[in-house]
Amino acid sequence: MATVHIVTDSTADIEEGIAEAYGIHIVPLSIHVGGESYLDGIEITPEEFLEKMKAAEELPKSSQPPVGVFKELYDRLGEDGKPVLSIHMTGGMSGTVESARAAAELSNSNVTVIDSQFISFALTFQVVEAAKMSMEEKSLREILDRVETVRKNTALFVVVDTLENLMKGGRIGKGKAMIGSLLNIKPIAALKDGVYTPVGKARNHKQVVRQLFDQFKEHTIGRTVKGIGISHANGLSMGAPLKKLIEEAGHQDIKLMFTSPVISTHTGPGAIGFMYYWD
């Protein structure tokens, strides 16, 4: 029987059936596109979102779940006296973790809120490890220690196919975007400690795949790889060959999923995220 209730948000890329199997509670963010609002993962699919984003005049926006939604869930889960562990996307991209913390302060339940400092599968790694340990009847302290280790031992890379959304979102200037588009540059960035850092660039998808695979091989020498995930926003031209290379190198069970609209709003269409963790 689970010892701790596990909560996360809809930016965690969790395969169908996993949340139910491990008792993970997912709180959705909201997506605002084309004058309409949708609950992420409930009222709109990632594929539908990309079509709406393409047709929209303005860059879509996302908003964190209201404090009251978190509080209601925490209160309900804590009725059995068990602690609640709420693990969320990096605070650098959303106010979700702050909304969760505010709710934890208001709730009568014993709630611990963690900023995963990641998104997508890199968030999922922490959430699923916590849920598995809870089902193994580990204590909250043991789970927190393991989640911290997973966070420290996680790498995440993001590659965008077009610079348009980064420019619209104010993450790069118009000049850089124009030059990058003319040269067909695909910037590669790492997310660590909640901060994006440029680590490379490529001129085509083949170069992107090779750079990411070489980085993975170099980074995991002498380490036990515990999980690998590739998320994409219609980015299979990079995601599929990268998955194939890693499989040919002897790794199995590589997750490949369409990512949340919350993430593809920032990256634009064609982007991929590549994540793995190790012991």
VOTOR-64319 format. One record per residue (C-alpha): residue in one letter; chain; y negated, x negated, z. Coordinates in pm, 1 decimal, always signed. Example, Ala and Ser with C-alpha at 12.3 -4.5 7.8 and 13.67 -1.06 7.14 Angstrom:
BEGIN
+------+-------+----------+----------+----------+
| rest | kette |        Y |        X |        Z |
+------+-------+----------+----------+----------+
|    A |     A |   +450.0 |  -1230.0 |   +780.0 |
|    S |     A |   +106.0 |  -1367.0 |   +714.0 |
+------+-------+----------+----------+----------+
//
This chain:
BEGIN
+------+-------+----------+----------+----------+
| rest | kette |        Y |        X |        Z |
+------+-------+----------+----------+----------+
|    M |     A |     +0.0 |     +0.0 |     +0.0 |
|    A |     A |   -346.8 |   -128.2 |    -92.6 |
|    T |     A |   -551.0 |   -276.4 |   +192.6 |
|    V |     A |   -890.5 |   -278.3 |    +18.0 |
|    H |     A |  -1049.8 |    -34.1 |   -228.9 |
|    I |     A |  -1169.7 |   -216.0 |   -544.3 |
|    V |     A |  -1476.4 |    -98.9 |   -739.7 |
|    T |     A |  -1637.8 |   -242.2 |  -1053.0 |
|    D |     A |  -1861.1 |   -126.1 |  -1340.1 |
|    S |     A |  -1806.5 |    -40.4 |  -1705.4 |
|    T |     A |  -1902.9 |   -385.9 |  -1835.6 |
|    A |     A |  -1563.7 |   -513.4 |  -1717.8 |
|    D |     A |  -1329.1 |   -513.9 |  -2019.0 |
|    I |     A |  -1019.5 |   -356.4 |  -1866.4 |
|    E |     A |   -725.9 |   -255.0 |  -2084.1 |
|    E |     A |   -613.9 |   +107.3 |  -2083.7 |
|    G |     A |   -380.5 |   +180.7 |  -1794.7 |
|    I |     A |   -472.2 |   -127.4 |  -1588.5 |
|    A |     A |   -736.8 |    +46.7 |  -1375.8 |
|    E |     A |   -495.6 |   +327.7 |  -1293.2 |
|    A |     A |   -207.4 |    +88.7 |  -1224.2 |
|    Y |     A |   -408.8 |   -120.2 |   -977.9 |
|    G |     A |   -629.7 |   +152.8 |   -831.0 |
|    I |     A |   -954.9 |    +10.6 |   -970.7 |
|    H |     A |  -1257.8 |   +243.8 |   -960.3 |
|    I |     A |  -1500.9 |   +198.6 |  -1252.2 |
|    V |     A |  -1862.6 |   +316.0 |  -1223.2 |
|    P |     A |  -2027.5 |   +360.4 |  -1566.7 |
|    L |     A |  -2368.4 |   +233.2 |  -1669.1 |
|    S |     A |  -2581.2 |   +448.7 |  -1899.9 |
|    I |     A |  -2667.5 |   +368.3 |  -2261.6 |
|    H |     A |  -2986.6 |   +495.8 |  -2426.3 |
|    V |     A |  -2982.6 |   +489.0 |  -2807.2 |
|    G |     A |  -3151.3 |   +699.3 |  -3074.5 |
|    G |     A |  -3321.8 |   +922.6 |  -2818.6 |
|    E |     A |  -2992.6 |  +1013.1 |  -2645.9 |
|    S |     A |  -2826.3 |   +892.6 |  -2325.2 |
|    Y |     A |  -2452.8 |   +836.7 |  -2277.6 |
|    L |     A |  -2226.0 |   +725.4 |  -1995.0 |
|    D |     A |  -2066.8 |   +396.8 |  -2102.1 |
|    G |     A |  -1695.5 |   +429.3 |  -2174.6 |
|    I |     A |  -1694.7 |   +804.0 |  -2104.1 |
|    E |     A |  -1931.4 |   +975.3 |  -2346.4 |
|    I |     A |  -1946.4 |   +709.2 |  -2618.6 |
|    T |     A |  -1701.4 |   +453.3 |  -2755.9 |
|    P |     A |  -1801.7 |    +94.6 |  -2845.9 |
|    E |     A |  -1742.6 |   +170.8 |  -3215.0 |
|    E |     A |  -1959.5 |   +484.1 |  -3205.4 |
|    F |     A |  -2230.8 |   +291.5 |  -3026.4 |
|    L |     A |  -2249.8 |    +20.8 |  -3294.7 |
|    E |     A |  -2299.9 |   +288.3 |  -3561.6 |
|    K |     A |  -2578.2 |   +450.3 |  -3359.0 |
|    M |     A |  -2741.3 |   +111.4 |  -3288.4 |
|    K |     A |  -2738.3 |    +34.0 |  -3661.5 |
|    A |     A |  -2920.2 |   +360.7 |  -3736.9 |
|    A |     A |  -3166.5 |   +337.1 |  -3444.4 |
|    E |     A |  -3523.8 |   +219.4 |  -3501.5 |
|    E |     A |  -3554.0 |    +69.9 |  -3152.3 |
|    L |     A |  -3319.7 |   -161.2 |  -2963.7 |
|    P |     A |  -3092.9 |    +44.2 |  -2734.2 |
|    K |     A |  -3135.3 |    +10.1 |  -2359.7 |
|    S |     A |  -2892.9 |    +29.6 |  -2070.4 |
|    S |     A |  -2954.4 |   +137.0 |  -1712.4 |
|    Q |     A |  -2758.7 |    +70.6 |  -1395.7 |
|    P |     A |  -2573.3 |   +347.6 |  -1212.4 |
|    P |     A |  -2791.3 |   +532.6 |   -959.7 |
|    V |     A |  -2763.4 |   +429.4 |   -594.8 |
|    G |     A |  -2640.6 |   +778.7 |   -510.8 |
|    V |     A |  -2340.2 |   +749.7 |   -744.8 |
|    F |     A |  -2228.8 |   +429.6 |   -572.1 |
|    K |     A |  -2290.6 |   +573.6 |   -224.3 |
|    E |     A |  -2088.7 |   +887.5 |   -295.6 |
|    L |     A |  -1794.4 |   +675.9 |   -416.2 |
|    Y |     A |  -1816.3 |   +432.8 |   -123.5 |
|    D |     A |  -1830.5 |   +718.7 |   +128.6 |
|    R |     A |  -1527.6 |   +887.7 |    -25.7 |
|    L |     A |  -1320.3 |   +569.8 |    -50.4 |
|    G |     A |  -1404.8 |   +461.8 |   +303.3 |
|    E |     A |  -1286.1 |   +785.7 |   +461.4 |
|    D |     A |   -946.1 |   +627.0 |   +527.1 |
|    G |     A |  -1108.0 |   +340.8 |   +720.4 |
|    K |     A |  -1020.1 |    +75.0 |   +463.9 |
|    P |     A |  -1288.8 |   -167.6 |   +342.2 |
|    V |     A |  -1439.8 |   -141.3 |     -7.0 |
|    L |     A |  -1494.4 |   -444.7 |   -232.4 |
|    S |     A |  -1738.1 |   -381.6 |   -519.1 |
|    I |     A |  -1751.2 |   -655.4 |   -787.2 |
|    H |     A |  -2014.0 |   -631.3 |  -1062.1 |
|    M |     A |  -2166.7 |   -783.4 |  -1373.3 |
|    T |     A |  -2416.0 |  -1067.4 |  -1337.3 |
|    G |     A |  -2744.9 |   -966.2 |  -1180.0 |
|    G |     A |  -2918.4 |  -1170.5 |  -1450.3 |
|    M |     A |  -2844.6 |   -899.4 |  -1708.8 |
|    S |     A |  -2863.0 |   -578.5 |  -1505.7 |
|    G |     A |  -2974.6 |   -426.4 |  -1176.7 |
|    T |     A |  -2623.3 |   -285.4 |  -1123.3 |
|    V |     A |  -2531.2 |   -521.1 |   -840.2 |
|    E |     A |  -2860.3 |   -444.0 |   -661.4 |
|    S |     A |  -2795.7 |    -70.4 |   -696.8 |
|    A |     A |  -2451.1 |   -126.7 |   -543.1 |
|    R |     A |  -2599.3 |   -330.8 |   -256.3 |
|    A |     A |  -2854.9 |    -60.1 |   -180.2 |
|    A |     A |  -2574.8 |   +199.1 |   -169.9 |
|    A |     A |  -2364.8 |    -24.2 |    +57.0 |
|    E |     A |  -2652.9 |    -36.8 |   +304.8 |
|    L |     A |  -2670.8 |   +343.7 |   +309.7 |
|    S |     A |  -2296.4 |   +409.1 |   +327.2 |
|    N |     A |  -2102.9 |   +450.6 |   +649.7 |
|    S |     A |  -1808.0 |   +272.3 |   +486.2 |
|    N |     A |  -1738.8 |    -99.7 |   +521.7 |
|    V |     A |  -1858.9 |   -218.5 |   +178.5 |
|    T |     A |  -1883.4 |   -575.2 |    +46.4 |
|    V |     A |  -2071.5 |   -618.2 |   -283.1 |
|    I |     A |  -2024.3 |   -926.7 |   -502.1 |
|    D |     A |  -2222.9 |  -1051.8 |   -801.8 |
|    S |     A |  -1945.1 |  -1185.2 |  -1027.3 |
|    Q |     A |  -2206.8 |  -1392.0 |  -1217.7 |
|    F |     A |  -2018.5 |  -1291.4 |  -1531.7 |
|    I |     A |  -1952.5 |  -1004.1 |  -1772.9 |
|    S |     A |  -1662.4 |   -869.5 |  -1977.1 |
|    F |     A |  -1318.8 |  -1028.8 |  -1920.2 |
|    A |     A |  -1474.2 |  -1294.9 |  -1694.9 |
|    L |     A |  -1568.8 |  -1009.9 |  -1459.3 |
|    T |     A |  -1228.7 |   -847.8 |  -1511.4 |
|    F |     A |  -1047.0 |  -1166.0 |  -1401.6 |
|    Q |     A |  -1204.5 |  -1134.2 |  -1055.5 |
|    V |     A |  -1153.1 |   -758.1 |  -1033.6 |
|    V |     A |   -784.8 |   -759.6 |  -1131.1 |
|    E |     A |   -703.2 |  -1055.6 |   -903.7 |
|    A |     A |   -866.9 |   -869.0 |   -614.3 |
|    A |     A |   -678.8 |   -547.1 |   -694.6 |
|    K |     A |   -342.7 |   -725.0 |   -719.8 |
|    M |     A |   -398.4 |   -896.6 |   -384.7 |
|    S |     A |   -498.7 |   -566.7 |   -225.8 |
|    M |     A |   -169.9 |   -412.5 |   -341.6 |
|    E |     A |     +9.2 |   -714.4 |   -192.3 |
|    E |     A |   -156.6 |   -614.6 |   +138.5 |
|    K |     A |   -375.1 |   -924.9 |   +162.9 |
|    S |     A |   -677.8 |   -914.1 |   +391.6 |
|    L |     A |  -1036.0 |   -873.1 |   +270.4 |
|    R |     A |  -1106.1 |  -1235.0 |   +372.6 |
|    E |     A |   -813.1 |  -1364.8 |   +166.4 |
|    I |     A |   -925.3 |  -1159.5 |   -132.4 |
|    L |     A |  -1286.2 |  -1280.3 |   -106.2 |
|    D |     A |  -1171.8 |  -1644.0 |    -94.7 |
|    R |     A |   -955.2 |  -1596.5 |   -404.2 |
|    V |     A |  -1230.9 |  -1416.2 |   -596.3 |
|    E |     A |  -1467.2 |  -1705.5 |   -524.3 |
|    T |     A |  -1208.3 |  -1953.0 |   -657.4 |
|    V |     A |  -1157.7 |  -1745.3 |   -973.0 |
|    R |     A |  -1534.2 |  -1733.3 |  -1027.3 |
|    K |     A |  -1566.6 |  -2110.8 |   -994.7 |
|    N |     A |  -1271.4 |  -2164.3 |  -1230.1 |
|    T |     A |  -1393.6 |  -1938.6 |  -1511.7 |
|    A |     A |  -1553.5 |  -2034.9 |  -1842.9 |
|    L |     A |  -1737.0 |  -1790.4 |  -2070.6 |
|    F |     A |  -1880.8 |  -1853.2 |  -2416.3 |
|    V |     A |  -2081.1 |  -1611.3 |  -2630.6 |
|    V |     A |  -2141.1 |  -1640.7 |  -3005.0 |
|    V |     A |  -2375.9 |  -1404.8 |  -3189.3 |
|    D |     A |  -2344.9 |  -1337.5 |  -3560.7 |
|    T |     A |  -2703.7 |  -1223.0 |  -3607.6 |
|    L |     A |  -3015.9 |  -1321.9 |  -3414.6 |
|    E |     A |  -3187.6 |   -984.2 |  -3460.7 |
|    N |     A |  -3098.5 |   -830.4 |  -3123.5 |
|    L |     A |  -3184.2 |  -1150.4 |  -2934.4 |
|    M |     A |  -3525.3 |  -1146.1 |  -3102.3 |
|    K |     A |  -3584.7 |   -773.8 |  -3036.4 |
|    G |     A |  -3480.6 |   -821.0 |  -2675.1 |
|    G |     A |  -3729.5 |  -1106.5 |  -2632.9 |
|    R |     A |  -3459.7 |  -1367.5 |  -2567.0 |
|    I |     A |  -3571.9 |  -1583.4 |  -2860.1 |
|    G |     A |  -3898.7 |  -1597.7 |  -3055.5 |
|    K |     A |  -3948.6 |  -1455.5 |  -3406.7 |
|    G |     A |  -3993.2 |  -1802.9 |  -3553.9 |
|    K |     A |  -3662.6 |  -1929.6 |  -3417.7 |
|    A |     A |  -3488.5 |  -1612.1 |  -3529.9 |
|    M |     A |  -3622.7 |  -1642.9 |  -3884.5 |
|    I |     A |  -3523.5 |  -2009.0 |  -3915.4 |
|    G |     A |  -3182.8 |  -1942.9 |  -3762.3 |
|    S |     A |  -3119.2 |  -1653.4 |  -3999.4 |
|    L |     A |  -3224.1 |  -1854.7 |  -4304.4 |
|    L |     A |  -2990.2 |  -2137.5 |  -4206.3 |
|    N |     A |  -2716.4 |  -1888.9 |  -4110.4 |
|    I |     A |  -2687.2 |  -2051.5 |  -3767.9 |
|    K |     A |  -2441.5 |  -1907.4 |  -3513.6 |
|    P |     A |  -2559.7 |  -2018.4 |  -3167.0 |
|    I |     A |  -2290.6 |  -2081.3 |  -2903.7 |
|    A |     A |  -2393.1 |  -2030.6 |  -2541.5 |
|    A |     A |  -2212.2 |  -2063.4 |  -2208.7 |
|    L |     A |  -2266.9 |  -1828.7 |  -1914.8 |
|    K |     A |  -2238.3 |  -2009.7 |  -1582.1 |
|    D |     A |  -2382.3 |  -1909.9 |  -1244.9 |
|    G |     A |  -2533.6 |  -1606.9 |  -1417.5 |
|    V |     A |  -2742.6 |  -1821.3 |  -1656.7 |
|    Y |     A |  -2700.4 |  -1861.0 |  -2034.4 |
|    T |     A |  -2713.1 |  -2219.6 |  -2159.5 |
|    P |     A |  -2695.4 |  -2319.3 |  -2529.8 |
|    V |     A |  -2396.6 |  -2550.9 |  -2581.8 |
|    G |     A |  -2365.0 |  -2570.2 |  -2959.7 |
|    K |     A |  -2423.3 |  -2409.4 |  -3296.2 |
|    A |     A |  -2224.1 |  -2356.4 |  -3612.1 |
|    R |     A |  -2299.3 |  -2266.1 |  -3973.6 |
|    N |     A |  -2000.9 |  -2037.9 |  -4030.5 |
|    H |     A |  -1723.9 |  -1849.1 |  -3852.8 |
|    K |     A |  -1466.0 |  -2121.2 |  -3918.1 |
|    Q |     A |  -1681.9 |  -2379.8 |  -3739.2 |
|    V |     A |  -1732.5 |  -2140.6 |  -3446.8 |
|    V |     A |  -1357.8 |  -2091.9 |  -3405.7 |
|    R |     A |  -1287.9 |  -2464.6 |  -3425.3 |
|    Q |     A |  -1560.1 |  -2552.3 |  -3170.0 |
|    L |     A |  -1441.8 |  -2289.1 |  -2921.0 |
|    F |     A |  -1077.7 |  -2389.0 |  -2959.7 |
|    D |     A |  -1156.5 |  -2761.2 |  -2917.8 |
|    Q |     A |  -1362.6 |  -2681.6 |  -2606.4 |
|    F |     A |  -1074.4 |  -2475.9 |  -2465.7 |
|    K |     A |   -817.8 |  -2751.0 |  -2528.0 |
|    E |     A |  -1037.3 |  -3020.2 |  -2372.6 |
|    H |     A |  -1131.4 |  -2804.1 |  -2074.6 |
|    T |     A |   -777.6 |  -2697.2 |  -1983.4 |
|    I |     A |   -595.0 |  -3031.9 |  -2002.6 |
|    G |     A |   -385.8 |  -3065.9 |  -1685.0 |
|    R |     A |   -480.1 |  -2716.0 |  -1568.2 |
|    T |     A |   -276.2 |  -2396.3 |  -1545.1 |
|    V |     A |   -445.4 |  -2129.0 |  -1756.3 |
|    K |     A |   -423.1 |  -1796.4 |  -1570.7 |
|    G |     A |   -593.4 |  -1563.5 |  -1817.6 |
|    I |     A |   -762.2 |  -1559.5 |  -2158.6 |
|    G |     A |   -980.0 |  -1284.6 |  -2303.7 |
|    I |     A |  -1172.1 |  -1240.1 |  -2627.3 |
|    S |     A |  -1417.5 |   -950.9 |  -2645.1 |
|    H |     A |  -1602.2 |   -857.4 |  -2961.1 |
|    A |     A |  -1855.6 |   -621.2 |  -3119.4 |
|    N |     A |  -1691.2 |   -590.7 |  -3462.1 |
|    G |     A |  -1642.3 |   -967.2 |  -3441.9 |
|    L |     A |  -1278.7 |   -992.3 |  -3550.6 |
|    S |     A |  -1368.4 |  -1242.9 |  -3822.8 |
|    M |     A |  -1409.9 |  -1491.7 |  -3537.0 |
|    G |     A |  -1200.8 |  -1328.5 |  -3264.3 |
|    A |     A |   -874.0 |  -1286.4 |  -3456.9 |
|    P |     A |   -842.8 |  -1646.2 |  -3588.0 |
|    L |     A |   -939.0 |  -1783.8 |  -3245.0 |
|    K |     A |   -663.5 |  -1576.4 |  -3083.4 |
|    K |     A |   -414.0 |  -1703.2 |  -3343.9 |
|    L |     A |   -504.4 |  -2068.7 |  -3279.3 |
|    I |     A |   -463.9 |  -2029.1 |  -2903.9 |
|    E |     A |   -129.1 |  -1852.9 |  -2948.8 |
|    E |     A |    -10.5 |  -2133.9 |  -3176.4 |
|    A |     A |   -104.0 |  -2377.1 |  -2898.5 |
|    G |     A |   +152.7 |  -2204.5 |  -2675.9 |
|    H |     A |    -53.0 |  -1948.2 |  -2481.3 |
|    Q |     A |    +57.9 |  -1585.0 |  -2461.0 |
|    D |     A |    -88.0 |  -1250.6 |  -2351.6 |
|    I |     A |   -436.4 |  -1317.8 |  -2488.4 |
|    K |     A |   -650.0 |  -1007.3 |  -2444.4 |
|    L |     A |   -857.5 |   -898.3 |  -2745.7 |
|    M |     A |  -1084.3 |   -596.3 |  -2695.5 |
|    F |     A |  -1397.1 |   -425.9 |  -2822.7 |
|    T |     A |  -1665.6 |   -495.7 |  -2563.3 |
|    S |     A |  -1893.4 |   -254.0 |  -2378.7 |
|    P |     A |  -2207.1 |   -118.4 |  -2552.7 |
|    V |     A |  -2405.9 |   -262.7 |  -2260.7 |
|    I |     A |  -2308.9 |   -611.1 |  -2381.0 |
|    S |     A |  -2330.1 |   -548.0 |  -2756.2 |
|    T |     A |  -2688.2 |   -424.3 |  -2706.3 |
|    H |     A |  -2779.4 |   -781.8 |  -2615.2 |
|    T |     A |  -2557.7 |   -962.8 |  -2866.8 |
|    G |     A |  -2578.7 |   -738.0 |  -3171.8 |
|    P |     A |  -2291.6 |   -664.5 |  -3412.3 |
|    G |     A |  -2039.4 |   -931.7 |  -3508.5 |
|    A |     A |  -2058.6 |  -1116.7 |  -3175.4 |
|    I |     A |  -1767.2 |  -1244.5 |  -2968.8 |
|    G |     A |  -1718.3 |  -1352.7 |  -2609.5 |
|    F |     A |  -1447.4 |  -1605.7 |  -2524.1 |
|    M |     A |  -1334.9 |  -1633.1 |  -2160.9 |
|    Y |     A |  -1059.2 |  -1799.4 |  -1963.5 |
|    Y |     A |   -979.7 |  -1905.8 |  -1607.7 |
|    W |     A |   -747.2 |  -2157.8 |  -1452.0 |
|    D |     A |   -596.6 |  -2291.7 |  -1132.2 |
+------+-------+----------+----------+----------+
//
